Structure formats: structure tokens, C-alpha cells
């Protein structure tokens, strides 16, 4: 009986999940708008930025974080799984920063 109560408490309406997805999309669009504004203000070549491997890494990390947050808030991912995904991303990003600082020395 207790398991059934837990399962019922986790189920969310499709409208709520769609709202979370829209919120994540709006956040990503706002971040992209700020990114392109910064690119325009820096007067750098846009093609060089788009060809950069770090650009694709950034896009991937942002997408995974947005999807993880939406799925977690929608109750589709448990807290420990969400924590594992986000800590893996943090480790990846910090590892990339560490490798860059090692090559600078």
C-alpha cells in the first residue's frame, strides 16, 4: 500500500512536464541570445567559433544539463541519478579546465 502511495505522488500531469520543457527551452534560447550578442560584441569570426571543438562540448553539456533538470523536476529521474549525471558533467568540465591549465605551463 505504501509503494502505491509513493508512485501516485510522483506522477505529474503532462501539462506540468510540457511547462518544464518550455521553461528549459526558454532558458536555453536566452542563453544562446546572450552568447551570440557576446560574439557580435567581441568582433571575432563566427566561423572560427562554430568550428571550435569547445563550442560543441559546450552545446552538449548545456543540452544534457537542461534535459537532466527537466526530467528530474518532472519526477522521471531519481535524485541519486540526477546527482550522478550532474556530478559527471562537473567532473568532465573541471577535467577539461585542468587539462588546459596543464598545457599552458
N, C-alpha and C positions, 0 to 999 in steps of 0.2 A: 504494500500500500504506500509506503514511504517513497519507493522508487517512482511510482506513478505520479506522485505529487511533485517530485523534482523534475520529471520530464515535462509535465504540464506547465511548470513555472518557467521553463526555458524557452518554450515555443513562443515565437513572436509573429506578429501579423506580417503578411507580405508588404503591406504599405510601409511599415516601420523599416523593414530591410531595404526597400526601394528608397526611402528617405535617407538612410545612411549611405547608400551608394551615391545618391545625388550630392549629398554633403561632401563625400570624398572627392567626387568629380569636380565640384566647385572649388574645393581646396587645391586640387592639382592644377586646374586651369588658372587660378590666381597665382600659384607659384610659377607656372610657366610664363604668365604675363610679366611677372617681376623679373624672371630670368631674361626674357627677350628684351625687356626695357634696359636691363643692365648691359646686355650685349650691345645694344644700339648706342648707349652712352659711352661704352668703352672704345668704340670705333675699331673693334677687332674684326677680322674677316670671318664671316659667319660659316663659310665652308670649312675653314680650319677647325672651328668648334664642333661642327657636325661630324667631321671625320675623326675626331679625337676619341680614343678608347674610353677615356674617363667620362665622356658625355654619355655613352651607352651604359656604363656602370651606374652613373647617377640616375638615369632613366629607369633602369631595372630596380635599383634599390627603392626609389620613390614608389614605383608600382607595387612592389612586394609589401612595403610598409602600409600603403593605402589599403590593399586587399586584406592584409592581416588585421588591421584596425577595424575595417568594416565587418569582417567575418567574426571577429571577437566580440564587437558590440552587438552584433546580431545574435550572439549566443551559439554560433556554429563552431567555434573553436573554444576549447577549454583554456583556462588561464595558464596552465603549465605549458601547453603547446604554443600559445601566443608568446609567452616569455622566452621559450626556446627559439622561436623564429626571430624575434626582435633581438635577442642576445647574439644570435648567429650573425645577423646583419651588422650589429655594432662591432662584433669581433672582426668581421670582414673589412668594414670601413676603417677601423683603427689599425688593422694589419696593413692595409694599403698605405695609410699615412706613415706607419712605421717604416715600410719599405722605401718610401720616397725620401724620408729623412736619412736613412742609412746610405742611400746612393748619393745624397748631397755631400756627405762627409768625405 
